[in-house]
Amino acid sequence: MEEYNLIATAAAGIESLVGNELKHLGYHVEVENSRVRFSGDFTDIIKTNLWLRTADRIKIVVAEFTATSFDELFEQTKALPWDKYLPLDAEFPVAGKSQKSKLYSVPDVQSIVKKAIVDKMSTVYHRKTRLAETGAKFPLEVAINKDKVLLTLDTTGSSLFKRGYRIEKGPAPLKENMAAALVLLAHWYPEMPFVDPVCGSGTIPIEAAMIGHNIAPGFNRDFICETWGWHPEELVQQIRDEADSKADYDIELDIAGYDIDGKMIDIAKLNAREAGLLHSIKFKQLALKDFRTEKKNGVIVANPPYGERLSDQTVVRELYKQMGQTYRELTTWSKYILTSDLEFEKFYGQRATKRRKLYNGSLRTDYFQYWGKKERNNR
């Protein structure tokens, strides 16, 4: 089976998590800014699309070279064995981006790459007329950084954060792969209590439950490479069946999602039911300040409102103050709170044990971490 150089793309700040996931799956990795390199065949492409919780996409590296002129870009692109990837009827849109490079016009870069591929395909397939592009889609990207060209083929399609269970969402939804990253960074284990006090549409508790049951996050969706006909459907089904066999649906989890808004709790339950995990999560309408527990050694993960608008800031900072007051007595619990308000500690009333810079979309946020002192024999 053909071996490919592959890239798992990731949001800034969580590349190391993607790298750790790939290592856990058995791959040798190189972690770079916003991506992790590894290698594998088509089986590995399906496997990593199915299993990676924190990545955005899996891409095949078609080529890497240096180009400082459009002639160089055209000739080096045309020289590549495109028929190895694209059938005669392939639909192959070309996305593009360029940074700090002589070839800075992205539309021109895309157009040149497209023309070079069309020329090569027409020659290989002996076509004098326009290519039909009526078949399966093969999304290509040309990315130029400091004159270094990276040509990739996307195997994923819709980003991996689109798990397929979110029927409805709230006003400021957290992407599923970022929610999974927050849970993984919290070092939560399935035998520990887990609470999201501002759960919104339920994404963080649902991702925690998927981790707790060892459910492959891509089990409920398809990937664009499955339409390419590169390998028999039975092979893909076999990989999916193997992933499903690794899930532990019997383990009992102690996961709770609370929100002051009853409508959001209803939405969270809908989404959890769609994911097949409603039985694993306790959802309840509850104000953050009213949370009480006798349990020990738990983990709280929260993505509260950030108060980006000045009109909201006072209300949000009062919520942060309530967090500090409510959680201060929970000395055995670890608390992890994501916010773009860099003055969070001041209103929470305590300096974080650690803070980590993450990007929620394009928004700079910090993950404020308060580590608990574990007690033995918690329950």
N, C-alpha and C positions, 0 to 999 in steps of 0.2 A: 504494500500500500504506500502511495506517495507520501513523503515526509515534507512538511511545510515549516517555514519560519513564521511564527504566529505572534500576535500582539493582543494583549487584553488591555483595553483602554479603561481609564478610571478618572474619577474626579480628583482634583488637586487635594492632597492631604491624606488620601486613603490608598495610595499606590502600594504601600507596604502591606496593607491588609490583603489586597488582591494577590500580592506576592506570596504571603503566608498561606492563603487558600490554595494557590497552585502548588506550593511545596507540599502541603498536606495531601494533595491529590497525586503527588509523586513526580512532579516536574522540576527540572532545573530551571531557575529563573534569573533574569536580570531586571532589576527594578530601575525605572527611569522616571522622569517627570511626566505625570499623567498617563503612564503606560507601563506594562510589564511584558518583557519578551520571554518566549519559550518556544518549544518546537513540538510537533506532533503530526499525526496523520488525520484522516477524516473522522475516525473514531474519536480521537482526542478533541476535535473541533466540536462534535456533538456533546461529548462528555463535559467539556468546560462550559459550553453554553448552558447546559443543564444545571451544573453544580455551583458556578461562581455566584456568590451572593452580593458582592460589592463592586463587581466590574460593570462597565457600560456595554462593551461589545467585544467580540472576538474577530480579529482581522487577519487575513493572510497577507504576508509581505510579498508582493509581486517583485519589487525591485527597489534598490537604493543606489543613487548615483548623484554626482555633482553636476549642476547646470547653471551657467551664468548668462546664457542666451537662449532665445526661443528655438534657434536651429539645433542647439545641443539637446534641449528638452525634447524636441520632435524626433530627432534621429535616435536618441537613446531609448525613447519610449517605443518607437516603431521596431527597434531591434529585438524587443522582448517576444517570447513565445506565447502570444495572446491566445492562440488556438488551444493551448494547454488548459486554459481557464474558461474561455468563452466559446460556446457553440455558435454556429452560423446565425441562428435566429435570436441570439441573446439580446436582451435589453440591458444596456450598460450606461446608466447615467454617471457622470463624473462630477463629484463634489470637489471643492478646492479650498485651500487656505495658504497664505504666505506670510512669513515673518522675517524681517531683517534680511531680505534677499533682493538681488538685482531684479529678479522677475517678481515684481510686487503686484502686478495687475492680476487679480484672481480670475476674473472672467476670461482674460486672454490665456492664462495658464490652462484653465479647464478646456478651452476651445482647442488649443494646440495638442493637448494630450488626447482629446477625443478624436481629432483629425488623424493623429499618428496611429491610433488603434484601428480606426476605420481603414486606413491605407493598408496596414498589415493584414487585417482580416480579409479585405478584398483580394489581396494578393494570394493569401493562403487558400482561400475558398474559391478562387477564380471567379470573383463577382465584378461585373462592370457597372451594375446598377447599384442604387442605394441599398444599404443593409436594412432588412425589414424591421428588426428589433421587436418582433411580436412574441418572442418566447419568454422564458423565465428571466427574472431581474437579477443582475449581478452588480450591486452598488460599488463603484470604484471611488477612490479618493486620491488626489494628488496633494500632498502637503510639503511645502518648501520652507525650510528653516535654515537661515544662514547659507543659502545656496545649495543645501543638501536636499535632494528630492526623495520623498518616500511615497511609493505607489502601493496602495493596499486595496484588498477586496474584502468587503464586509460580509461575514457569514451569518450575522445575527438577525438583521432586519430591524424591527422595532427594538429600541434599547432594552437591555436586560432588566432594567428597573420595572418594565411593564410585565409583571408576573401573570396578570390575567384575572386576579381576584378582586380588584378594586372596582366595584360597581358604581359607587358614589364617593365623592371626596369633599373635604371641608374647604374653607376659604384660603388656606395656605398649606396645601398638602406637602408632606415630606416624601421624596422619592423613596421607593421601596429599598433600593440598594444602599441609600444613605441611612435609612432606618436600620438595616441589617448591620451596617458599619458601626452605628452607635451601640448596638447590642454587643457586637464582638469586642469593641473597645472597652466595654464595661466588665469584661471577664466574668460573665454570668454563666453558671452551670445549671443544667436542668433540675438538679435537686434543690436549688435555691429559690426562695420567693422572688417574684419579679413584679414590679409595679410601674405603670405609666400613669401619672396623676393628671395629665392633660392630653388624653389619648386621641382626641379629635376623631378621625375616621378609622382609627384602630391600627394604623400601619405598623407602629413599633411593637405592640403586643403580638400581632400576627406574625411578624418576622421572627420574634423571639420564639413563638410556638413552632415555627418551621425549623428553626435551629434546634430547639429542644427535642423535636421528633425526628431530627435528621432527614427532613424532607428536602429533596432537590428543589431549589426555587424556580427552576424552569419547567417543572413537571406539567404545568397547566397551560403551556403555550407551545407554539411552533417557531422554527427558525428558518430564515430565508434560504439557507443552504440545503434544506430538505427538499426544495423545489427544483434543485439543479440536476437531479438524476445521476449524481456522481457514483452513488452506491445504492444497492437494493434497499427498499423500504424495510425489509425484514431485519437488516443490520441496525437501522436506526431504532426500530421497535425493540430489538434485543438490548440495546444500550439503555433505552428508557425503562425496560423491565428490570434490568440490573439495578438501576437507580432506585426504582420503587421498592425493590426487595431490601434495600438498606435502610428504609424508613422504619422507625419504631413507633407504631401508632398506639401501643399499649402503655407506654410510660406515662405516669401521672405528673402533670405540670401544675405549678402554683403560679399562674400568671393572671394579673388583674389590670384592667384598663378603666380609668375613671375620667369623667369630664363633667364640668358644671352644666353643660348644655345637653339636655335629654335627647334632642334631635341628632346630635353627633353620636351619642351612644347607640341610637337606632341604626345609624349608618354604619358604625363600627361592627355591629352585630351582623348586618347584611353582608359586609365584606368578609368577615370571619366565616360566615356560613358558606360563602362562595369558595373560600379556600379550604373548606372542610375541617375547620378548626374551632368552630364555635364551642364545642364541648371542652376545649382545652383552655379557654380564656373566660374569666369572670368579668363582664362589663357592667358598670353601674354608674348612674348619675350621682356625682359627689363633688362638692367643692373641695379644692385642694386643702384649704385650712381645716377641713373636718376629717381628714385622714388620720386614723389611729390604728395601731397594730401591736400585738404582743409577740409577733414572730421575730425571729432573730436572723442575722446574717443574710438579709435580703439585698436586692439591688433595685434602685429607682433610676429609671431613664426617662428624661423629660425633654420635650421640644416645645417649650412654652412660647406664647406670642413674644415677638421681639420689641414691639413698640417703635417700629421704624418711623411712623408719623409722630410728630411732636404731640398731637392731640391724644395719642394713645399711651404716651410714655409714662405719664403719672400712674395710670391704672396698672400698667405692666410692672412697673417698679414696686408697686404695692404688692403685686403677686409674688415678686421675688422676695420681698420682705416676709410674706406669709410662708414661703418655702423655708427660709432660714429658721423661722420660729417653729414651724411644724416638724422639721426634720432634725432639729438640734438634739432632741432626746433619743433619736434612733442611732445610737453610737455604734451598733454592730452592722448597720446598713451602709452600703456605699451608694452615693448619689452622683449622677452624671447628668448635667444640664447643658443643653446647647442653646446659645443665644448670640446675636450680633451686638448686644449691649456690652461693651467691654468694661463698663463700670458695674457689672453684675455683682461682683463680690461685695462691693460697698453696700448694696441694698440687701443682699442675702445675709450679710453680717458676719462673714467668715471668709478667710482666704482659702482658695482651693488648694488641695494637695498637689494638683497638677492641672495645667490647661493645655489644650491642643488646638492648633489652628486648623479649621476645616472650611470647606466652601460648600454652602447649601445653594446649589445652582451657581450663580455668579457672585453671591453675597458672602463676604467674609464673616465667619462666625468663630466663636471659641467654644470648645467643649470643656466645661468646668467640672473637674473631678474631685470628689470628696470621698476618700477611702475610709471605710469602716474598720473597726477592730473586731475581728471575727471571734465568736465564742464557740466552743465545742459543744456537741450534743444540743443543737438548737431546737430540735423537735423530734 
